[in-house]
Amino acid sequence: MSYQPHISVVIGTRPEAIKMAPVIHALAAAEDMRLSIISTGQHREMLEQVLTLFALKPDVDLHLMTPNQSLSSLTEKALNGLTRYLDQAKPDMLLVQGDTTTVFAASLAAHYLGVKIGHVEAGLRSHDMANPFPEEANRRLTSVLTTLHFAPTPLAKKELLKEGHDDDTIIVTGNTVVDALLRLSDKLGPGLAPHLMPLVGEASRFVLVTSHRRESWEHGLPDICGAIGDLAAAFPDISFIYPVHRNPRVHDVVFAALGNVANIHLTDPLDYLSFVNLMRDATLFLTDSGGGQEEAPTFHTPVLVLRSVTERPEAARLGMAQLVGTDRALIAEKAAKLLTDEHARQRMRQGSNPYGDGRAAERIVEALRRYFGGETPILPVERQFQPQGKIAQ
C-alpha cells in the first residue's frame, strides 16, 4: 500500500482513552498509516491521568469540559469543534470508541463531511433507551453512520446483524480494554501498592464498589448505598472501598449515606493503575460500570452488576458475573452469599475473559490495512476473536 491513509482517533473520557490507548500505540507503530489524536476533553482531570499513564499526546485538544454542562450543550460544542478540525485535517477515517457524547458528536461531524467512521466497541445493546442513558442512544445512532464496525464479541456482532448491518463490515476484535490491562501488568506488583493499604486497614478482605450511572441518581443510588451499609454492618471484618464520582448528584448522596461508617472507605476517584490494583485483589466487585464488567474477568474477580439490564451479558451467561439491579435487599443477599460461601465465589472465578484476549488492537489495525488496501474479506474469520467457553445466545 503506497498511499498512507490518515486515521484520526478521537477520545473524550477516561474509558475512551483507556480503550483506545492500545489502538493508538498500534497505529503509531504502523509505518504504512498516518495517525492523529483528537481530545475533546469531555472528562478533563480523569482523562489527563490516563493520557500520562499510557504516554498519549493528543495533536489537538478541544477543551470542552465545563462544570455542570448539559448534554445538549456538550453535544453542540463537540459537534462544532470536531467539524472544524475534521474539515481542516481531512482524515481518511475517524475512529471512535464506545457510546459517549463525544462518540456520537464525532460520528455526526464525520458523516456531515463525508469522512469514513470506524466504531470500536460496536454492537453493544441493552434494548432499553433509558438504561444506560444516554449511552444506548449514542451507540445506536453511531452504528447507523459507521463504515466499519469493530465488534468486541460475537454477541455484539449478532446485534448488528439483527439491525441489518452488512456482515462484511463487521469485524469481531475482542475488547481493547483487555489489551490495555495486559499492557499494565508489568506495572502492578504482586499485592496492593503501599499507598492503597490504608484503605484496607486491618481487614483481611475488601469489597470494591463503583456506582455513578445517571439512570440511578433518583432512586437506585440510595438503595445501593443502603445495601453497602447493610453489608458493612453484617461484615465488620471486611473493608468496603468506594471511589466516589465527583458529580454532586452522586457525591452528596453517597457521603450522606455512608460517610460515617467505620469500615467503609470513601475516596476521590483513583488513578487507573490504583483502581486496577484494587479490582485485581478485591474479594468482590460491585459495579454499574460497563468497563468494570469487562475488566474484572481478566483477574477472575467476581462481579455483581448494579444494573437492571446490561449490554455486556457474556460474563453473566458464563457465571462470572451476576446481574442484581439496584434492589437493596437483593444486592445485600447476593453479596453476603459470596462473602460467606467460598465455593460459590470460586465458581465465579472460573474461565477466561469472554471479552477479549489482548489482541484487539492488532486486529483493528490489520483490518484497517486490508480495508484501505482493497482486500476482502476485511479480516478473515479465523483471525477474528472467538471467546473460549460456550456462551448462551
N, C-alpha and C positions, 0 to 999 in steps of 0.2 A: 504494500500500500504506500505509494509515493506521497499522496496527499495526507497531511496530518490533520485529522478532524479536531476541531476545537470543542472540548467538553467543559461546560461550566457546571459547577456544583454549588447549590445553594443550601445554607444552613441558617437556622434562626434560634433554635432552642438547644438545651444541653443534650437531650436524647438524640436529636438530629446529628449533632456534632459527633457524639459517641459512635453512632451507627454509620456515619459517613466517613469517619476517620480512616478505616481500612480501605475504603474505595478510593479516597483521595491519595493515600500513600501508593496504592497500586497504579493509579493513573499517573502519578508523578514519576513512577519508575518506568512507565511505558514510553519508549523513545519515539513511537510512531503516533503519539497523540499529544495535543496541547491541552493544558489544564488551567482553568481559572476558578477561584473560590470566592463566592459571594456570601457575606454575612449580613443578615437583616438585623441582627441584634434584638430579636424578639424577647429573648431572655439574656440580659446583659451580664450580670456578675457570674451566674451559674455557667453561662456559655464560655466566659473567659477562662474559667478553671479548666475546662476540657480542652480548649484550644492550646493552652500551655502544656497540659498533660500529654497530648498527642502531637505536640510540635506542629500545629497547624497555623498558617499565617494567611488570612483572607487577603485577596487582592483588592477588595472593596468592602467597606462596612457602611451600611445604610443608617445605622444608629436609630432604629425605630422605637426602642423601648422608652416609654414614658409611664409614670406612675398611674395606676388605676384607669388605663385606657380601655375603651370599649372594643369589642371585636370588630365592629364596623369601622372605627377609626383606624385600628391597626391594619385591617384589610385594605383600606383606602391608601394608607401611606406605603404599605408594602407593594401594592399594585403599581402605584405611580413610580416609586423608586426603582423597582425591578424593571419596569418598562423602559425607563431612561437608560439603565445600564445595558440591558439586552439589546436595545436598539443601537447602542454605540458599539458593543463588543461583537455582536452578531455571531454567537456560537453556533456550532452545528447541532448540538444537543444540550439541553439543560437537564441535569439530574436533580430530582427532588426525592426526599425521603419521608415516608410516613404519612401523617394526617394533620399536620398543624396548619394554622392560618398562613404561615409562610409558604407551605407547600401548595395550598390552593391558590393563593395570590400569585405565586411564581408561575404556576402552570397556566393560569389565565393570561398573565402577561406574555409568556412564551407563545401561547396559542394566538394571541392577537397579532404577534409579529411573525408568525409562520416558523417559529423555532421548534424543532422536534423535542419531545419530552420523554425522558426515561424515568419511570417511577420505581424507586427502590422501596421494598416492603409493600408491594401492590397486592390487592385482593383480600385484605382483612375485612371481615364483615360481622357486625353484631346483629344486623337486621332490625335495629332499633335506633331511629334517628335522634332520640333523646338520650341515648346511652351507648357509648360516651358522646357527650356534647361539647363542642361542635365537631368532634373528630370524625364521626360516622359520615356526616355530610361532606366534610372536606375530602375524605379519601374516595368516596363515590364520585364526586364531581371531578376530581383529579383523574380518575380512571377513564372518564369519557374523553378527556383531552390527550391521553397518553399514547405515545408511539410504541414504546417498548415497556412491557410490564415485567418487572423483576419480582416475581412472587417468592416469598420466603419458603413456602411449604406446598406440597401437593394439594392440601385442602384450600389454600389461598388460590391456587390455580383453578381449582374446581369452581370456586365462587365466581371468578372472572369468566369462565366458560359459560356458566349459567346466565350471566348477564349479556352474553352474545359477543364477547371479545374473541378475536381471531386466535386460534391455537398457536399459529406461527409467531405471534407477537408476545407470547408468554413464556418466560424462562424461569424455571424453578432453581433458585440460587442458594437457599438457606438464608438465615437472617444474619446480617452483618454484625449484629451485636455479639454473636459468638466469636467472630473474628477478633473483635475489639477486646473481649475478655481474655482470649488466649494471648493476645499481644501484651496484656498487662501481667500475665502470670509470673514473669521474671521479676516484677516489681513488688510482688507480695511475698512476705516472709512466711514461715511455717505456722505462725499463730497470729493473734491480734497484735497490731502495732502498739508500741508503748503508749502513744497518745490516746488510744481508744480504751485502754484498760480501766480508767476511772469510770467509764460508762457502765462497766460490768460490776465493778467493785468486788465484794466478797462472794457474789453469786457464782454458782457452779455452772449455770446455763443462762442463756439470754434469748429473748424473742425480739426480732427486728420488726418494726411496724412502719409502713408509709401509707398515708391516705390524704388525698387532696383533690379528688375528682370534683369537677364543677357540679355534676349532677347529684352529688351527695351533700352539697352545702346545706340545704334546707333541713333535711330530715336524717339522711344516712349518717353523716359525720357525728352528730350527738350520740346515736346508737352505737357506732363503732367505738367512740370514746368510753361509753358506758361498759361495753364488753371488755375493753382493755382494763378498765378499773376493776371490774369483777374478777378478771384473771389475776391481776396483781394482788388482790386481796386473798384469792384462793391459793396462790403460789408465791408466798413471801420470799422464798429462796431463789426465785428467778428474777432476773433483771429484764425490764421491758424498755427497749431503746427506740425512740420515736423522733427522727429528724423531721421537724415541722416546717411546712411550706410557709413562706413569709407573707403570703396573701392574708390580709386581716380576716377574711371570711373563714379561713382555716385556722390561722394562728390564734385568734382570740378565743374561738370555741375550744380548741384543744387545751390551751393553757388554763382556761377557766375550769375545765372538767378534770384535768389530770396534773395540774402544775404542782400540787402539794402531796403527791403520793410518793412515799419513800423509795420504792423500788421501780418507779417509772422515771426514766431519764429523757426529758425533752431537750432537744438540741436544735441549733440552727441547721439549715441544710448543709450536708457534709460534702467535701470534695469527693469526686467519683472514686478515687482509689480507696479512700477510707470506707466509703459506702460498700464497695465490692468486698473489702476485707470483712466487714460485719456480715454481709449477706452470705459469704462463704462459710463463716464459722457459726452462724446462728443455729439454734436448735429448731426454730420455726420462723417462718417469714409470713407476716400478714400484710397484704398489699392490695391496692386498687390500681397499681401501675401496670401498664401494658408491658413496658420494658422489663420490669421486675419478673413478670411471668415467664419471659423468655430467658432471662439471665440465670435465675435460681437453679434450673435443672442442670446447668453446667457443673454446679457444685453439689448436686444431689440434696439441695436444701428443700424440705417440704414447704409447700405454699398453700395458704388459704387465701383465695381471691375474694376481696371485699367488694364484689360487684354482682349484680343480678344476672348479667349476661357478659360473655367475653367473645371477642373476635379472635382469640388465640386458644382454641379448645383442645389443642393437641395434648398438652401436658395433663389436663384433667381426664382425657379419654384414655391415657396410659396409666392413670393412677398416681401421677407425680404432683398433682395439684387438686384442690377441691374448691368448687365454687360455692361460697357461703352467703353472698349478698351482704346486706347491712343490718340484718336482724340481730339484735343484741344477744338474745338467748342462744341462737344458733351458732354465732361466732364463738361465744364462750364455751358452748358444749363441744364443738369440733376441736377447738384449740386444746381444751382440757384433756380430751381423749388422746391427742397426740403427745401431750406433755406427761401423761401418766402411763401410756401403753407403748413401750418401746418397739414391740413387734409391729404395731400399726404404723409407727413412724418409719421404721426400716422398710416397710413395704412401699412407702412413697419415695424411697431413696434409690429404687432400682431403675436400671435402664440408662440409655444415653439421651442427651438433649435432643428432643424432636424438632427443634427449631433451627438447627444448623450444625455444621461440622468444622467451621473455621476457614472454609474455602469460598465463601460467598463473594468476596471482593474479586477474587481471582476469576470466578465465573462471570461476573458482571463485565470486567474488562475484556475478557475473551469474547463475550457476546458482542460488545461494542466494536471490537476489532473486526469480527466477522460481518457484522451488520454494515459497517462503512466500507468493508471490502467486497460487499455484494455476495457474500457466501450464504448458502442455505443448507440445512436449517441454521437459524441464528446461533443455536448451541445444540449439538446433538443430545438426544435424550440421555444417553449413557453418561454424559458429563454433568448432567444436572443433579441437584441434590435429591436424595431419597433417604428419609429418616429410617432408622432401624426400629423394629417393633411394629406390630400391626395396630394402626390407629383406626378406630371405628369411623366410618364415613358419615 
